Amino acid sequence: MSILKIAIQKSGRLYEESLQLLKDCGIFVNNGKDQLKVSVDNFPMEIMYLRNSDIPQYLEDGVVDIAIVGENLLVEKQKKIEIVQPLGFSKCRVSLAVPKEIETDDLSYFQGRKIATSYPNTLKNFLDKNNISADIHVISGSVEIAPNIGLADGICDIVSSGSTLFKNGLRETVTILTSEAVLAKTFKLDDGKTRILEKFIFRIKAVLKAKNSKYILMNVPDDKIGEVSKALPVLKSPTVIPLAEEGWSSIHSVIDEARFWEVIDELKDKGAQDILIIPIDKMVI
């Protein structure tokens, strides 16, 4: 029987969210403390906890079949790996930053200057495309301190909230790329593992769709059902259920999280009342 081997970070920002995604997909992990490889009872999968920087190489070599990893790391490592599904969490960006007293945001500031980074390939490709020649200093660890100790004129690093930059007297100027957690796979999957992966992706999509959607119920005068229904961004058509009170019905539907307030205001304007919003656990289409 085929077993799909998945790699996730053994520590760091992706660890908890990766385990939560597996749990949401109904995959229960026998997570013994300090184990580097664990089994799954209810799905043909084996989990390997690896160092983040090692995952792309393990994927390319086929040591693991799939991995949950930051897209920015795949861009940096430049391995022959396929991204099969964006996951929508651990969003960040790789950006250039300068000491806060530098007033310009123009990329030309970096011409001929020193830039400290843990992402030399990403940075070099970006600078080459923009005809900027700079001295790249590769640093592992706390890149943010480089300008403060005179090692560099600016940095290129991961930015999420920007609080770390602020604490170190830096400010973000140019975004090189945006990133999020993705599910990536090796090109060395056999047919059996491919079928397991397809089932896993099906579960992931159901979870992600549910997280981005809300179930909505409302009471609507019967003469307003047509107008309210047209305002709903539904999958097919809303469910309409007559109420005990004559002249009124209950409408049930699904709306996208991103359009939540926009849709709510429009529904109220068209006569909807007693609007109830319910989170969705899973959503299979």
C-alpha positions as CSV (number, residue, x, y, z in Angstrom):
1,M,0.0,0.0,0.0
2,S,1.3,3.4,-0.9
3,I,2.1,5.9,1.9
4,L,2.4,9.6,1.1
5,K,5.3,11.2,2.9
6,I,4.7,14.9,3.9
7,A,7.4,17.2,5.3
8,I,6.5,20.1,7.7
9,Q,8.7,22.4,9.7
10,K,9.8,20.8,13.0
11,S,9.7,24.3,14.6
12,G,8.9,27.8,13.6
13,R,6.0,29.8,12.2
14,L,4.6,27.1,9.9
15,Y,4.7,24.3,12.4
16,E,1.5,24.9,14.4
17,E,-0.6,26.0,11.3
18,S,0.5,23.0,9.4
19,L,-0.6,20.6,12.1
20,Q,-3.9,22.6,12.4
21,L,-4.5,22.1,8.6
22,L,-3.9,18.4,8.9
23,K,-6.4,18.3,11.9
24,D,-9.0,20.3,9.9
25,C,-8.6,17.8,7.1
26,G,-9.4,14.9,9.5
27,I,-5.9,13.6,9.6
28,F,-4.9,12.6,13.2
29,V,-1.2,12.7,14.0
30,N,0.5,10.4,16.5
31,N,2.8,13.2,17.5
32,G,5.3,11.8,20.0
33,K,7.5,14.4,21.6
34,D,10.8,15.0,19.7
35,Q,10.0,12.4,17.0
36,L,11.2,13.3,13.6
37,K,8.9,10.8,11.8
38,V,5.3,9.9,12.9
39,S,2.5,7.8,11.4
40,V,-1.1,8.7,10.8
41,D,-3.8,6.2,11.8
42,N,-6.7,7.2,9.6
43,F,-5.0,8.3,6.3
44,P,-2.2,6.7,4.2
45,M,0.4,9.4,5.2
46,E,3.6,9.7,7.1
47,I,4.8,13.0,8.5
48,M,8.5,14.0,8.7
49,Y,9.5,17.0,10.8
50,L,12.4,18.7,9.0
51,R,14.4,21.9,9.2
52,N,12.8,24.5,7.0
53,S,15.8,25.1,4.9
54,D,16.2,21.4,4.2
55,I,12.7,20.8,2.9
56,P,13.2,21.9,-0.8
57,Q,16.2,19.6,-1.3
58,Y,14.3,16.6,0.2
59,L,11.4,17.4,-2.1
60,E,13.6,17.6,-5.2
61,D,15.3,14.3,-4.3
62,G,12.0,12.5,-3.7
63,V,12.9,11.7,0.0
64,V,9.5,13.3,0.8
65,D,6.6,13.4,-1.6
66,I,4.9,16.6,-0.5
67,A,5.6,19.5,1.9
68,I,4.0,22.5,3.5
69,V,6.5,25.2,3.0
70,G,6.8,29.0,2.5
71,E,6.6,30.0,-1.2
72,N,9.5,32.4,-0.5
73,L,11.8,29.5,0.4
74,L,11.0,27.7,-2.8
75,V,11.8,30.8,-4.8
76,E,15.1,31.2,-3.0
77,K,16.2,27.6,-3.3
78,Q,15.4,27.4,-7.0
79,K,14.6,23.6,-6.9
80,K,12.6,21.5,-9.4
81,I,9.4,21.4,-7.3
82,E,5.8,21.9,-8.2
83,I,3.4,24.1,-6.1
84,V,0.1,22.3,-6.1
85,Q,-2.0,24.4,-3.7
86,P,-1.7,27.8,-2.0
87,L,-2.8,27.4,1.6
88,G,-3.7,31.0,2.6
89,F,-1.8,31.2,5.9
90,S,1.7,32.5,7.0
91,K,1.5,35.3,4.5
92,C,4.5,37.5,4.4
93,R,6.7,39.4,1.9
94,V,10.3,39.6,1.0
95,S,11.3,43.3,1.1
96,L,14.1,45.7,1.1
97,A,14.5,47.9,4.1
98,V,16.7,50.9,5.1
99,P,17.5,52.8,8.2
100,K,14.5,55.0,9.1
101,E,16.5,58.2,8.7
102,I,16.9,57.5,4.9
103,E,14.1,59.5,3.3
104,T,14.0,57.9,-0.2
105,D,12.0,54.8,-1.1
106,D,13.6,54.7,-4.5
107,L,15.4,51.5,-5.5
108,S,18.3,53.5,-6.8
109,Y,19.4,54.1,-3.2
110,F,20.9,50.6,-3.2
111,Q,23.1,51.2,-6.3
112,G,26.7,50.4,-5.2
113,R,25.6,49.8,-1.6
114,K,25.9,46.8,0.8
115,I,22.7,44.8,1.4
116,A,22.5,42.1,4.1
117,T,20.2,39.2,3.5
118,S,19.3,35.5,4.0
119,Y,17.8,35.4,0.5
120,P,20.8,36.0,-1.8
121,N,19.3,34.3,-4.9
122,T,16.0,36.1,-4.6
123,L,17.7,39.4,-4.0
124,K,20.3,39.0,-6.8
125,N,17.6,38.1,-9.4
126,F,15.5,41.2,-8.4
127,L,18.5,43.5,-8.5
128,D,19.6,42.1,-11.9
129,K,16.2,42.7,-13.4
130,N,16.3,46.3,-12.2
131,N,19.9,46.9,-13.3
132,I,21.0,47.6,-9.7
133,S,24.6,46.6,-8.8
134,A,25.0,46.1,-5.1
135,D,27.3,44.2,-2.7
136,I,25.2,41.3,-1.2
137,H,26.3,40.1,2.3
138,V,24.7,36.7,3.2
139,I,23.7,36.4,6.8
140,S,22.0,33.6,8.7
141,G,19.9,34.8,11.5
142,S,19.1,38.3,12.6
143,V,19.6,40.3,9.4
144,E,18.0,43.3,11.0
145,I,21.0,44.2,13.1
146,A,23.3,44.5,10.1
147,P,22.8,48.3,9.4
148,N,23.1,49.1,13.1
149,I,26.6,47.5,13.4
150,G,27.8,49.1,10.1
151,L,27.8,45.8,8.1
152,A,25.3,47.0,5.5
153,D,23.4,50.0,4.2
154,G,20.1,48.1,4.1
155,I,18.6,44.6,4.3
156,C,16.5,42.2,2.3
157,D,14.4,40.0,4.6
158,I,10.9,38.5,5.4
159,V,8.4,41.0,6.6
160,S,5.1,40.2,8.2
161,S,3.8,43.0,10.5
162,G,6.9,45.1,10.2
163,S,7.4,45.3,14.0
164,T,10.8,43.8,13.9
165,L,12.0,46.3,11.4
166,F,10.6,49.1,13.5
167,K,12.3,47.8,16.7
168,N,15.6,47.9,14.9
169,G,15.3,51.4,13.5
170,L,14.5,50.2,9.9
171,R,11.6,50.8,7.5
172,E,10.4,48.9,4.5
173,T,10.9,50.5,1.1
174,V,10.5,48.0,-1.8
175,T,8.6,44.6,-1.8
176,I,10.4,42.0,-3.9
177,L,7.8,39.3,-3.7
178,T,4.8,38.2,-1.6
179,S,4.5,34.8,-0.1
180,E,2.3,32.4,1.8
181,A,2.4,28.7,2.8
182,V,1.9,26.3,-0.1
183,L,1.6,22.6,-0.6
184,A,4.4,21.5,-2.9
185,K,5.3,18.2,-4.4
186,T,8.2,16.3,-5.9
187,F,8.1,15.4,-9.6
188,K,8.8,11.7,-8.6
189,L,5.4,10.6,-7.4
190,D,4.1,7.3,-8.6
191,D,0.4,6.7,-9.5
192,G,-0.5,5.3,-6.1
193,K,0.8,8.3,-4.3
194,T,-0.7,10.7,-6.8
195,R,-4.1,9.3,-6.0
196,I,-3.6,9.8,-2.3
197,L,-2.4,13.4,-3.0
198,E,-5.6,14.1,-5.0
199,K,-7.7,13.0,-2.0
200,F,-5.6,15.2,0.4
201,I,-6.0,18.2,-1.9
202,F,-9.7,17.6,-2.1
203,R,-9.9,17.8,1.7
204,I,-7.7,21.0,1.8
205,K,-9.9,22.8,-0.7
206,A,-13.0,21.9,1.3
207,V,-11.3,23.4,4.5
208,L,-10.1,26.5,2.7
209,K,-13.4,27.2,1.0
210,A,-15.2,26.9,4.4
211,K,-12.7,29.3,6.1
212,N,-13.3,31.9,3.4
213,S,-17.1,31.6,3.5
214,K,-20.0,32.2,5.9
215,Y,-23.4,30.6,6.1
216,I,-26.1,33.2,6.2
217,L,-29.8,33.0,7.3
218,M,-32.3,35.9,7.2
219,N,-36.0,36.6,7.4
220,V,-37.4,38.3,4.3
221,P,-40.8,39.6,3.3
222,D,-42.2,37.3,0.5
223,D,-42.4,40.3,-1.9
224,K,-38.7,41.0,-1.4
225,I,-37.4,37.5,-2.0
226,G,-36.5,38.2,-5.6
227,E,-34.5,41.3,-4.8
228,V,-32.7,39.7,-1.9
229,S,-31.9,36.6,-3.9
230,K,-30.3,38.7,-6.6
231,A,-28.0,40.4,-4.1
232,L,-26.7,37.0,-2.8
233,P,-23.4,35.7,-4.3
234,V,-24.7,32.1,-4.0
235,L,-23.2,28.8,-5.2
236,K,-26.4,28.0,-7.2
237,S,-29.5,29.5,-5.7
238,P,-30.6,30.3,-2.2
239,T,-32.8,28.1,-0.1
240,V,-36.2,29.7,0.7
241,I,-38.3,28.3,3.5
242,P,-41.8,29.7,4.4
243,L,-42.1,30.9,8.0
244,A,-45.1,30.3,10.3
245,E,-45.9,34.1,10.0
246,E,-47.7,34.6,6.8
247,G,-46.0,36.8,4.2
248,W,-42.5,36.0,5.5
249,S,-39.8,33.4,4.5
250,S,-36.3,32.4,5.7
251,I,-33.5,32.5,3.1
252,H,-30.4,30.5,3.6
253,S,-27.2,31.0,1.5
254,V,-23.4,31.2,1.6
255,I,-21.3,34.4,1.2
256,D,-17.6,35.0,0.8
257,E,-15.8,36.4,3.9
258,A,-14.3,39.1,1.8
259,R,-17.7,40.5,0.8
260,F,-19.3,40.0,4.2
261,W,-20.1,43.6,5.2
262,E,-20.8,44.7,1.6
263,V,-23.4,42.0,1.2
264,I,-24.9,42.6,4.7
265,D,-25.5,46.3,4.0
266,E,-27.1,45.5,0.6
267,L,-29.4,42.8,2.1
268,K,-30.6,45.1,4.9
269,D,-31.4,47.8,2.3
270,K,-33.5,45.3,0.4
271,G,-35.6,44.3,3.4
272,A,-33.8,41.4,5.0
273,Q,-34.2,41.2,8.8
274,D,-32.9,39.0,11.7
275,I,-29.7,38.2,9.8
276,L,-27.7,35.4,11.3
277,I,-24.1,34.5,10.3
278,I,-22.7,31.1,11.0
279,P,-19.1,29.8,10.5
280,I,-18.7,26.8,8.2
281,D,-16.5,23.9,9.3
282,K,-16.1,22.1,5.9
283,M,-17.5,23.0,2.4
284,V,-17.5,20.3,-0.3
285,I,-18.5,21.5,-3.8
